[in-house]
Amino acid sequence: MPIDVTVLAAGLAIGLGALGPGIGVGLVGLGAMRAIGRNPDAVPQIQTNMILAIVFAEAIAIYSLVVALILIFVV
């Protein structure tokens, strides 16, 4: 049974589009935890910057989800 090209493209779009932000969020968390370990007094500032960076990284995953949905339902 042949695989539809749009379904394959949608799977690749969401799969690869979520891989980068997943790695990015992990690296942001790693850096924040190390920074908090070195300077516990700076937790509010570090936490604010960490959450902002995670939001920007997750926006890329949401864009890839939108592209995958467009590929499935529109094309």
C-alpha positions, 0 to 999 in steps of 0.5 A: 500500500503506497504512502501518501506524500502529503502524510509523509511530509506532514510527519517529517514536518512535525517530527523534525520541527519538534526535534530542534525546540526539544533540544533547545529547551533542554539546553536552556534548562541546563544553562538555567540550572547551572546558573542558579546553582552558581548564584542562587540570589539571581533566581528571579532574573534567571527564571524570567529569561529562561521562561522567555527563551522556552516560549520562543523555542516552543513557538517554532514547534507550534509553527511546524505543527501548523504546517503539518496540519496544513499539509494534511487538511489543505493540500 
